[in-house]
């Protein structure tokens, strides 16, 4: 379901098709996952409200929870799915520094943290 159908080997594509034919809920889930993936990769955040309406129409409680989370900050999610900029690199560095800080919690002060961050780079 998470792999683009065009990149699946023929045998896997046939297996997936038979599984989806036997379970309508899984087929609907697959459609929503692929639509969201397309929005994400093609920066089509303007289609998010239509996607949310489609999810609400289906009886898939786990996706309803996901959509509720998206709707909490719809403007930010739409911008993230539309704009070409990303703060992923910065978030990665912040995560790395926090991990180093947690490893040495209670052992030393800022000077050791600074040295470890600079040496880890």
N, C-alpha and C positions, 0 to 999 in steps of 0.2 A: 504494500500500500504506500510506503514512503518513497519508493523508487519510481522514477518516471516510467510509465508503461512502455515507452519506445526503447528504453535501455534494457528491459528485461529479456532474458533468453526466451525463446519460443516455448520451451517446456514450462518455465516458471509462469509465463503469461497465461498459458492454458490452465495451470493449476489455480492461479489467482482468479481467473474467470469462472471456474467451476465453484470455487469457494464463495465468491460474491453472488453467484446465481442462487446458491442455497440459503443465503442469509441476507434479506433485504436491508436490515439495520446496518450490517457491515458494508454493504454496497453504498448506502447513503453516507456513512462515515467516510468511506474512501473518496467519494465525490467531494465532500467538504474539505477533507485534508488536501486533496489535489488542488482545489480552487484556492485555498489559502496559500499553498505553496507557490502557485502561479502568481498570486498577488505579491507575495514576498520577493520572488525572483525577478519579476518584471516591473516592480515599483508601481503597482496599480492600487494604491491605497484608497482611491476614490470609489472603488467597488466594494469597500468594506461594509457599508450599510446594506447593500444587496445581499452580501454573503451572510450577514447577521440575520436578516429576514429569512433566508433559506434555512439556516440552522434552527431558528425558532419554529419553523413550520414542521420540522422533523421531531420525533419523540426520542431524542438522544440526550439523556440527562447530563452525561459527562461533557458533551459539547455545550450544553446550556450554561454550565458552570464556567467553561472557558470563555464563552461570549459575554457572560456577566462581568468577568474580569476585564475584557476588552472595553466594554462600555463604561467602566469606571473612569477611564481617562481616554475617551474616544479621540479627542483631538491629538493627543500625543501618539497614540497608536497609528492614526491615519498619517500623521507626519512621518513616523518611522517607516511606514510602508510606502511612502511616496517620495521622500527626499533622498538624494544620493549620499548624504553624509552619514557617517557612523562614528560613534564614540567607543567602539569595541576595543581598539588598541589601548586607549586610556583606561578603560575598565579592566583590561587584562593586567596592566601595570599596577593598578590599585589593588587588585586581587592578589598579585604576587607579593606586594609589600605587606599586605595584611597577613598573609601566610607566614612570612618571615617574622613579623612582629609576634604572632601567636606562638611560634616555635620557641621564641626566647622570652616569653612572658615571665616576669618576675626575676629574670637573671641579670639584666643590665639596663642601662639607660639609653638615651637617644644616640649617644656617640657610637655604641656598638651596633645599633640598628642602622645607622648611616653607613658604617663600614660594610656591614653585611649586604645592604642594598647595592652599594657601589661595586663590591666584589662579585656579586651575583650577575651583574650586567655583562 
